Amino acid sequence: MTWALVLEHLFMVLAASILSITLGLPLGILAYLFPKARAVILRVVDVLQTIPALALLGMIMVVLDPGKVTVVTGITLYSLLPIVRNTCLGLQEVDPGVKEAARGMGMSKAYRTLLVEFPLAFPTVFTGIRIAVVNAIGTAVFAAFVGGGGLGSVINRGIRVQDMTLILSGTGALMVISVALDLLMGWFERDTRKRGGGARSMWVPVAAILLAFVLLLPYGLRSANEGELLLYDGDYSETQIMHHMIKLLVEDHTDYAVTIQDQMSQVNNFKALIGDGHSCDLMISYDGTLLTTFLQLDPTDAPEGDSIYDFANQVAGERHQLRMLEKLGFDNTYAIAVTGKTAEAYGPKTVSDLIPIAGNLVFGAEHEFFTQEGSMKYGPFTAFYGLKFKDSLSVDVSLKYAAAEKGSFDVTEVYATDGLNRKAGLTVLEDDLGFFPEYNGAFLLREDTLRRFPGLDETLNLLAGQISNEDMVEMTYQVDVEKRTVDDVAQAFLVERGLLAS
């Protein structure tokens, strides 16, 4: 965990807080002034609060694409309820005598509300703001799922590799931030109530929030410089290792600068790579993933004589002006594995060996494997092999290996080059009927990236054929189990291959 992640997290919270205050205060005032509209306004913000945070971010991401804008928008909508309700409530609780006196002085309704009633209601209004800000700190954890960065990425990684230190450091940082802000805002709220509100009190938190937001801008907004390659960090070790290899190799062999942005899943990374509004230039991918998940095609769609790699490359070029460089050497295909207890009890060697015993076994995998996005999923797999498991269990990808070690299921889907297979004591079975296609690792780039950065393909192709499955298993094991940093592992491999000076 770094200070940059903490400050990035705070930036998203403050940006969302400013927007939710800007939107929530007028809505609260309108709800107070117009009783007929009050029920509608309060019902809408109530409904927004009932939507699970991750689901809300997912819906927004479809429209706005992955990244901080999606996160800030989601937190803003999620923070409206306490601000709108407390604004309306605070105005309703202003002493009727004060309202009558202002009316008797000939003040207009708008003038009375904004310059007399609102300053008096401000302590109650500020309570709503305080609740919204503190809640936003926790909600921003979900930013890691949609490429927004922040402390959620630390916690997610800690859960995946079962590293209690990472989990506690990320959680502890969130708790410290929440408690510190709550104490500071609580002190200000109590002081404001003692003084009975007032216009002067309102400007203090506004100025503090705006100042903090300006100071944190470098951690939230960053535009690419000329000659700078943009990548996203991966949400698992293999992607992170390969993207950090790109940075080390390109910056050593060329004059180009490489910036690795927030964590992003493969699917979201691909969405960020395509189109005119793209926010990255290249990524590590796999020919099988490109064909079945990104392009929504099946291996059987490839013309006779064409490999999956060649066919996927051709279609990606025609549809999205993308190109895969030469294969890197490792085949991170899907694989089916059984737990140590299952291997000991039944001794399966191939996937077909599961057919007679499937009725006694529970199949567990991450949510994505049970979706309909692409043909290499649970439904087509079990139909192809004729497998009828006793039950199936969908878990978060970060919890899958922990669940396997604890015996929550007997059979699972894994990636062939994941070092956590070794740690969890899983036995990988042979795909004897050949259901899963090859998933050859290769760098996927935009065609215009190759035009903007002459010679980039020659530099990246220095890695072609250099990384075997055994190499990748060892590297991911070193990161996930032995706790070496991604940079250290990537650099050591490049030095060993003579591609980087020691």
Order of alpha helices (4+ residues) and beta strands (2+ residues): alpha-alpha-alpha-alpha-alpha-alpha-alpha-alpha-alpha-alpha-alpha-beta-alpha-beta-alpha-beta-alpha-beta-beta-alpha-beta-alpha-beta-alpha-beta-alpha-beta-beta-alpha-alpha-alpha-alpha
